Amino acid sequence: MNQLTEKQEERIIKNCVECIMDDLDDYYFDEMFMDWFKKNMHNFLKEKFKEEKIFNFEGTLVSGSKKRRLGQP
């Protein structure tokens, strides 16, 4: 399988957001701000991952505009 399903992509994004939110728990922020931030962070990551083709696994590693074959430095 060389493509993630939409559900898998969504789960990865959700996990990224949860990690960021866990790190922010060490600081005091208003709850309304945290809810707003979580929603916007999710939308931002979803948009950026799609824009940068982070989930493109068709035999290449994709990082921004750089592509390289799997197994090559």
Rosetta silent file (secondary structure, phi, psi, omega in degrees, C-alpha in Angstrom):
SEQUENCE: MNQLTEKQEERIIKNCVECIMDDLDDYYFDEMFMDWFKKNMHNFLKEKFKEEKIFNFEGTLVSGSKKRRLGQP
SCORE:     score description
SCORE:     0.000 S_00000001
   1 L     0.000  125.429 -177.928    0.000    0.000    0.000 S_00000001
   2 L  -115.028    5.280  177.581    1.535    3.292   -1.030 S_00000001
   3 E  -129.522  138.719  172.552   -1.261    5.695   -0.136 S_00000001
   4 L   -81.175  147.256  174.584   -2.753    6.522    3.221 S_00000001
   5 L   -75.761  163.555  178.635   -6.495    6.551    3.458 S_00000001
   6 H   -60.427  -36.174  179.479   -8.206    9.802    4.326 S_00000001
   7 H   -65.957  -40.034  178.369   -9.033    8.353    7.739 S_00000001
   8 H   -66.428  -42.576  177.692   -5.342    7.535    8.381 S_00000001
   9 H   -59.863  -45.269 -179.492   -4.274   11.028    7.315 S_00000001
  10 H   -62.130  -38.666  179.338   -6.851   12.565    9.635 S_00000001
  11 H   -66.295  -39.656  177.760   -5.618   10.434   12.521 S_00000001
  12 H   -63.282  -45.140  179.679   -2.004   11.539   11.968 S_00000001
  13 H   -62.944  -43.645  179.607   -3.037   15.206   11.904 S_00000001
  14 H   -61.208  -40.902  178.325   -5.150   14.737   15.034 S_00000001
  15 H   -64.935  -38.921  176.523   -2.189   13.125   16.822 S_00000001
  16 H   -60.851  -46.504 -179.843    0.079   16.033   15.826 S_00000001
  17 H   -62.927  -42.969 -179.957   -2.419   18.530   17.219 S_00000001
  18 H   -62.445  -38.911  177.545   -2.816   16.522   20.442 S_00000001
  19 H   -63.138  -43.116  178.637    0.980   16.489   20.944 S_00000001
  20 H   -64.061  -43.814 -179.015    1.132   20.254   20.512 S_00000001
  21 H   -65.335  -37.972  177.052   -1.788   20.749   22.890 S_00000001
  22 H   -61.374  -41.045  178.006   -0.170   18.466   25.494 S_00000001
  23 H   -64.378  -35.953 -179.306    2.978   20.597   25.365 S_00000001
  24 H   -74.561  -16.614  178.852    0.904   23.747   25.846 S_00000001
  25 L   -62.772  -19.527  178.670   -0.762   22.272   28.942 S_00000001
  26 L   -70.878  -13.650 -177.539    2.372   23.222   30.877 S_00000001
  27 L  -116.544  157.256  179.028    1.367   26.870   30.504 S_00000001
  28 L   -90.823  119.877  173.351   -1.761   28.688   31.574 S_00000001
  29 L  -133.010  150.775  176.144   -4.001   29.736   28.719 S_00000001
  30 L   -60.611  140.271 -177.285   -7.664   30.624   28.696 S_00000001
  31 H   -61.145  -38.161  178.063   -9.825   27.607   27.817 S_00000001
  32 H   -64.026  -39.479  177.191  -11.589   29.477   25.005 S_00000001
  33 H   -63.452  -43.647 -178.506   -8.217   30.346   23.500 S_00000001
  34 H   -63.001  -40.115  177.370   -7.079   26.718   23.732 S_00000001
  35 H   -64.257  -44.451  178.355  -10.232   25.495   21.960 S_00000001
  36 H   -62.377  -44.697 -178.086   -9.796   28.114   19.234 S_00000001
  37 H   -63.490  -43.679 -179.433   -6.096   27.293   18.883 S_00000001
  38 H   -61.119  -45.129 -179.942   -6.728   23.541   18.642 S_00000001
  39 H   -62.986  -46.452 -178.207   -9.329   24.005   15.904 S_00000001
  40 H   -70.383  -34.246  177.271   -7.134   26.383   13.929 S_00000001
  41 H   -65.033  -40.938  178.190   -4.013   24.248   14.374 S_00000001
  42 H   -61.067  -48.199 -179.999   -5.903   21.237   13.005 S_00000001
  43 H   -63.940  -40.217  179.445   -7.068   23.195    9.952 S_00000001
  44 H   -62.671  -48.651 -178.989   -3.599   24.674    9.427 S_00000001
  45 H   -64.481  -40.913  178.994   -1.848   21.292    9.563 S_00000001
  46 H   -59.765  -44.527  179.749   -4.425   19.683    7.290 S_00000001
  47 H   -65.891  -45.730 -178.455   -3.951   22.449    4.728 S_00000001
  48 H   -66.752  -41.072  179.175   -0.133   22.416    4.965 S_00000001
  49 H   -62.877  -38.839  178.439    0.139   18.622    4.758 S_00000001
  50 H   -69.715  -44.421 -179.532   -2.010   18.670    1.637 S_00000001
  51 H   -61.780  -42.625 -177.815   -0.129   21.628    0.139 S_00000001
  52 L   -88.980    1.051  179.424    3.296   20.083    0.786 S_00000001
  53 L    54.439   44.549 -179.308    2.084   16.606   -0.223 S_00000001
  54 L   -60.205  -33.167 -176.284    3.309   15.159    3.065 S_00000001
  55 L   -96.437   23.214  177.633    1.220   12.014    2.538 S_00000001
  56 E   -89.876  105.694 -176.241    2.511   11.301   -0.989 S_00000001
  57 L  -115.607   34.408 -176.738    4.168    7.874   -0.711 S_00000001
  58 L   -84.682   61.449  176.724    4.403    6.855   -4.355 S_00000001
  59 L    80.006    2.995  179.533    7.981    5.584   -4.170 S_00000001
  60 E  -133.719  151.231  170.076    9.415    8.947   -3.140 S_00000001
  61 E   -92.697  129.782 -176.701    9.978   10.819    0.049 S_00000001
  62 E  -114.870  125.720  176.618    8.510   14.265   -0.296 S_00000001
  63 E  -137.829  100.632 -175.663    9.699   17.189    1.764 S_00000001
  64 L    65.432 -125.056 -179.567    8.542   20.516    0.411 S_00000001
  65 L   -98.358    0.596 -179.443    9.690   20.713   -3.191 S_00000001
  66 E   -91.310  132.341  176.490   12.535   18.172   -2.780 S_00000001
  67 E  -124.619  144.149  173.684   11.909   14.599   -3.915 S_00000001
  68 E  -148.156  153.927  179.890   14.162   11.602   -3.603 S_00000001
  69 E   -69.279  146.447  176.360   13.782    7.879   -4.156 S_00000001
  70 L   -60.737  138.923  178.992   13.155    5.695   -1.127 S_00000001
  71 L    88.014   -3.094  178.606   16.367    4.208    0.227 S_00000001
  72 L  -110.869  144.272  179.697   18.574    7.006   -1.109 S_00000001
  73 L   -68.797    0.000    0.000   20.096    9.783    1.038 S_00000001
